[in-house]
């Protein structure tokens, strides 16, 4: 069984792929969506860090609107 981190990374990748072409995404909306689909047991900070890291790799900016 994949670990929680791998499941969250998969959920983030799916979320970001759905937003392909969008220059800026909302941190607040993205985190809420990720929590709803993954039920992540990670801390909010860890989830935000992963989202920022993966969005940066894809050339997307994340609005820090928490």
DSSP file (Angstrom, degrees, kcal/mol; ACC not computed):
  #  RESIDUE AA STRUCTURE BP1 BP2  ACC     N-H-->O    O-->H-N    N-H-->O    O-->H-N    TCO  KAPPA ALPHA  PHI   PSI    X-CA   Y-CA   Z-CA
    1    1 A X              0   0    0      0, 0.0     0, 0.0     0, 0.0     0, 0.0   0.000 360.0 360.0 360.0 130.1    0.0    0.0    0.0
    2    2 A X        -     0   0    0      1,-0.1     2,-0.0     2,-0.1     5,-0.0  -0.273 360.0-107.7 -63.8 149.6    1.4    3.4   -1.0
    3    3 A X     >  -     0   0    0      1,-0.1     4,-1.8     4,-0.0     3,-0.3  -0.285  29.9-104.1 -74.3 166.4    2.3    5.7    1.8
    4    4 A X  H  > S+     0   0    0      1,-0.2     4,-2.4     2,-0.2     5,-0.2   0.863 119.5  57.0 -58.5 -40.0    0.3    8.8    2.6
    5    5 A X  H  > S+     0   0    0      1,-0.2     4,-2.5     2,-0.2    -1,-0.2   0.901 106.6  49.0 -60.5 -42.6    2.8   11.1    1.0
    6    6 A X  H  > S+     0   0    0     -3,-0.3     4,-2.1     2,-0.2    -1,-0.2   0.891 110.7  50.7 -65.0 -39.9    2.6    9.3   -2.3
    7    7 A X  H  X S+     0   0    0     -4,-1.8     4,-2.1     2,-0.2    -2,-0.2   0.902 111.5  47.5 -64.5 -40.9   -1.2    9.5   -2.3
    8    8 A X  H  X S+     0   0    0     -4,-2.4     4,-2.7     2,-0.2    -2,-0.2   0.912 110.1  52.3 -67.5 -42.2   -1.1   13.2   -1.6
    9    9 A X  H  X S+     0   0    0     -4,-2.5     4,-2.6     1,-0.2    -2,-0.2   0.893 109.4  50.5 -59.9 -39.2    1.5   13.8   -4.4
   10   10 A X  H  X S+     0   0    0     -4,-2.1     4,-2.2     2,-0.2    -1,-0.2   0.909 110.7  48.6 -64.3 -42.5   -0.8   11.9   -6.7
   11   11 A X  H  X S+     0   0    0     -4,-2.1     4,-2.4     2,-0.2    -2,-0.2   0.898 112.4  48.5 -64.6 -40.7   -3.8   14.0   -5.7
   12   12 A X  H  X S+     0   0    0     -4,-2.7     4,-3.0     2,-0.2     5,-0.2   0.928 110.2  51.2 -65.1 -44.7   -1.8   17.2   -6.2
   13   13 A X  H  X S+     0   0    0     -4,-2.6     4,-2.2     1,-0.2    -2,-0.2   0.907 111.4  47.9 -59.0 -42.2   -0.5   16.0   -9.6
   14   14 A X  H  X S+     0   0    0     -4,-2.2     4,-1.7     2,-0.2    -1,-0.2   0.923 112.3  49.1 -64.3 -44.7   -4.1   15.3  -10.7
   15   15 A X  H  X S+     0   0    0     -4,-2.4     4,-0.8     1,-0.2    -2,-0.2   0.930 113.1  46.6 -60.1 -47.1   -5.3   18.7   -9.4
   16   16 A X  H >< S+     0   0    0     -4,-3.0     3,-0.6     1,-0.2    -1,-0.2   0.867 108.8  54.6 -66.6 -35.9   -2.5   20.6  -11.2
   17   17 A X  H >< S+     0   0    0     -4,-2.2     3,-1.2    -5,-0.2    -1,-0.2   0.847 104.5  55.0 -67.2 -31.5   -3.0   18.7  -14.4
   18   18 A X  H 3< S+     0   0    0     -4,-1.7    -1,-0.2     1,-0.2    -2,-0.2   0.748 109.2  49.1 -68.5 -23.0   -6.7   19.8  -14.3
   19   19 A X  T X< S+     0   0    0     -4,-0.8     3,-2.4    -3,-0.6    -1,-0.2   0.113  78.4 148.9-104.6  20.4   -5.5   23.4  -14.1
   20   20 A X  T <   +     0   0    0     -3,-1.2     3,-0.1     1,-0.3    -3,-0.1  -0.305  68.2  26.7 -56.1 133.6   -3.0   23.2  -17.0
   21   21 A X  T 3  S+     0   0    0      1,-0.3     2,-0.5     2,-0.0    -1,-0.3   0.227  90.9 119.1  95.5 -13.5   -2.8   26.5  -18.7
   22   22 A X    <   -     0   0    0     -3,-2.4    -1,-0.3     1,-0.2    39,-0.1  -0.749  50.2-159.4 -86.5 128.2   -3.7   28.5  -15.5
   23   23 A X  S    S+     0   0    0     -2,-0.5    38,-2.8     1,-0.2     2,-0.4   0.876  75.1  26.2 -76.5 -38.0   -0.9   30.8  -14.5
   24   24 A X  E     -a   61   0A   0     36,-0.2     2,-0.3    38,-0.1    38,-0.2  -0.989  66.1-168.5-132.0 133.1   -2.0   31.3  -10.8
   25   25 A X  E     -a   62   0A   0     36,-2.5    38,-3.4    -2,-0.4     2,-0.5  -0.859  29.3-108.0-117.2 157.3   -4.0   28.9   -8.6
   26   26 A X  E  >  -a   63   0A   0     -2,-0.3     4,-2.3    36,-0.2     5,-0.2  -0.698  14.7-154.8 -85.8 127.0   -5.5   29.7   -5.2
   27   27 A X  H  > S+     0   0    0     36,-2.4     4,-2.9    -2,-0.5     5,-0.3   0.933  96.3  51.1 -62.7 -46.1   -3.8   28.0   -2.2
   28   28 A X  H  > S+     0   0    0     35,-0.4     4,-2.0     1,-0.2    -1,-0.2   0.934 114.7  40.9 -59.5 -49.7   -7.0   28.2   -0.2
   29   29 A X  H  > S+     0   0    0      2,-0.2     4,-2.3     1,-0.2    -1,-0.2   0.898 116.1  50.5 -66.5 -40.9   -9.1   26.5   -2.9
   30   30 A X  H  X S+     0   0    0     -4,-2.3     4,-2.7     2,-0.2    -2,-0.2   0.917 111.1  47.2 -66.0 -44.0   -6.5   24.0   -3.8
   31   31 A X  H  X S+     0   0    0     -4,-2.9     4,-2.6     2,-0.2     5,-0.2   0.916 112.4  50.4 -64.6 -42.6   -5.9   22.9   -0.2
   32   32 A X  H  X S+     0   0    0     -4,-2.0     4,-1.8    -5,-0.3    -1,-0.2   0.916 112.8  46.7 -61.1 -42.6   -9.6   22.6    0.4
   33   33 A X  H  X S+     0   0    0     -4,-2.3     4,-2.2     2,-0.2     5,-0.2   0.909 112.1  50.2 -65.9 -42.4  -10.0   20.5   -2.8
   34   34 A X  H  X S+     0   0    0     -4,-2.7     4,-2.5     1,-0.2     5,-0.5   0.901 109.9  50.1 -64.1 -41.0   -7.0   18.3   -1.9
   35   35 A X  H  X S+     0   0    0     -4,-2.6     4,-1.5     1,-0.2    -1,-0.2   0.876 111.0  50.6 -64.0 -36.6   -8.4   17.6    1.6
   36   36 A X  H  < S+     0   0    0     -4,-1.8    -2,-0.2    -5,-0.2    -1,-0.2   0.889 118.5  35.5 -69.2 -39.4  -11.7   16.7    0.2
   37   37 A X  H  < S+     0   0    0     -4,-2.2    -2,-0.2    -5,-0.1    -1,-0.2   0.775 130.2  28.6 -89.1 -25.1  -10.4   14.2   -2.4
   38   38 A X  H  < S-     0   0    0     -4,-2.5    -3,-0.2    -5,-0.2    -2,-0.2   0.683  81.4-142.7-108.5 -20.3   -7.5   12.7   -0.4
   39   39 A X     <  -     0   0    0     -4,-1.5    -4,-0.2    -5,-0.5    -3,-0.1   0.870  34.9-157.7  57.8  35.1   -8.5   13.0    3.2
   40   40 A X        -     0   0    0     -6,-0.4    -1,-0.2     1,-0.2    -2,-0.0  -0.100  24.9-159.8 -54.5 136.0   -4.9   13.8    3.8
   41   41 A X        +     0   0    0     -3,-0.1    -1,-0.2     2,-0.0     2,-0.1   0.255  58.8 112.6 -97.2  10.0   -3.6   13.2    7.3
   42   42 A X  S    S-     0   0    0      1,-0.1     2,-0.1   -38,-0.1    -3,-0.0  -0.381  78.4 -96.3 -76.2 159.8   -0.6   15.5    6.6
   43   43 A X     >  -     0   0    0      1,-0.1     4,-2.3    -2,-0.1     5,-0.2  -0.375  33.4-112.7 -69.8 158.3   -0.3   18.8    8.4
   44   44 A X  H  > S+     0   0    0      1,-0.2     4,-2.6     2,-0.2     5,-0.2   0.896 118.4  53.2 -59.6 -41.2   -1.5   21.8    6.6
   45   45 A X  H  > S+     0   0    0      2,-0.2     4,-2.6     1,-0.2    -1,-0.2   0.910 108.8  48.7 -61.8 -42.7    2.0   23.1    6.3
   46   46 A X  H  > S+     0   0    0      2,-0.2     4,-2.3     1,-0.2    -1,-0.2   0.910 112.0  49.0 -63.9 -42.2    3.2   19.9    4.7
   47   47 A X  H  X S+     0   0    0     -4,-2.3     4,-2.2     2,-0.2    -2,-0.2   0.913 112.3  48.0 -63.7 -43.7    0.3   19.9    2.3
   48   48 A X  H  X S+     0   0    0     -4,-2.6     4,-2.7     2,-0.2    -2,-0.2   0.907 110.6  52.0 -63.5 -42.1    1.0   23.5    1.4
   49   49 A X  H  X S+     0   0    0     -4,-2.6     4,-2.6     1,-0.2    -2,-0.2   0.921 110.8  47.2 -61.1 -45.0    4.8   22.8    0.9
   50   50 A X  H  X S+     0   0    0     -4,-2.3     4,-2.6     2,-0.2     5,-0.2   0.910 112.3  50.0 -63.2 -42.3    4.1   19.9   -1.4
   51   51 A X  H  X S+     0   0    0     -4,-2.2     4,-2.4     2,-0.2     5,-0.2   0.932 112.6  46.7 -62.3 -46.3    1.6   22.0   -3.4
   52   52 A X  H  X S+     0   0    0     -4,-2.7     4,-2.3     2,-0.2    -2,-0.2   0.923 113.6  49.1 -61.4 -44.8    4.0   24.9   -3.8
   53   53 A X  H  X S+     0   0    0     -4,-2.6     4,-1.7    -5,-0.2    -2,-0.2   0.929 114.9  42.6 -61.3 -47.5    6.9   22.5   -4.8
   54   54 A X  H  X S+     0   0    0     -4,-2.6     4,-1.1     1,-0.2    -1,-0.2   0.846 113.6  51.5 -72.6 -33.5    4.9   20.7   -7.4
   55   55 A X  H  <>S+     0   0    0     -4,-2.4     5,-2.9    -5,-0.2     4,-0.3   0.899 107.6  53.8 -67.9 -39.6    3.3   23.8   -8.8
   56   56 A X  H ><5S+     0   0    0     -4,-2.3     3,-1.6     1,-0.2    -2,-0.2   0.906 104.3  54.5 -61.3 -42.2    6.7   25.4   -9.2
   57   57 A X  H 3<5S+     0   0    0     -4,-1.7    -1,-0.2     1,-0.3    -2,-0.2   0.845 110.0  47.9 -60.0 -33.4    8.0   22.5  -11.2
   58   58 A X  T 3<5S-     0   0    0     -4,-1.1    -1,-0.3    -3,-0.2    -2,-0.2   0.402 119.6-110.9 -88.7   2.3    5.0   22.9  -13.6
   59   59 A X  T < 5S+     0   0    0     -3,-1.6     2,-0.3    -4,-0.3    -3,-0.2   0.733  73.4 135.4  76.7  22.0    5.7   26.7  -13.9
   60   60 A X      < -     0   0    0     -5,-2.9     2,-0.3    -6,-0.1    -1,-0.3  -0.765  47.2-138.7-103.4 149.4    2.5   27.6  -12.0
   61   61 A X  E     -a   24   0A   0    -38,-2.8   -36,-2.5    -2,-0.3     2,-0.5  -0.796  10.3-144.7-102.7 150.0    2.3   30.3   -9.3
   62   62 A X  E     -a   25   0A   0     -2,-0.3     2,-0.5   -38,-0.2   -36,-0.2  -0.967  11.8-136.1-117.3 122.4    0.2   29.7   -6.1
   63   63 A X  E     -a   26   0A   0    -38,-3.4   -36,-2.4    -2,-0.5     2,-1.9  -0.657  15.0-138.7 -76.1 123.1   -1.6   32.7   -4.6
   64   64 A X        +     0   0    0     -2,-0.5    -1,-0.1     1,-0.2   -38,-0.1  -0.558  48.9 145.9 -84.4  77.2   -1.1   32.6   -0.8
   65   65 A X              0   0    0     -2,-1.9    -1,-0.2     1,-0.2    -2,-0.1  -0.045 360.0 360.0-106.8  28.9   -4.7   33.5    0.0
   66   66 A X              0   0    0    -38,-0.0    -1,-0.2   -37,-0.0    -2,-0.1   0.519 360.0 360.0 -67.6 360.0   -5.1   31.5    3.2
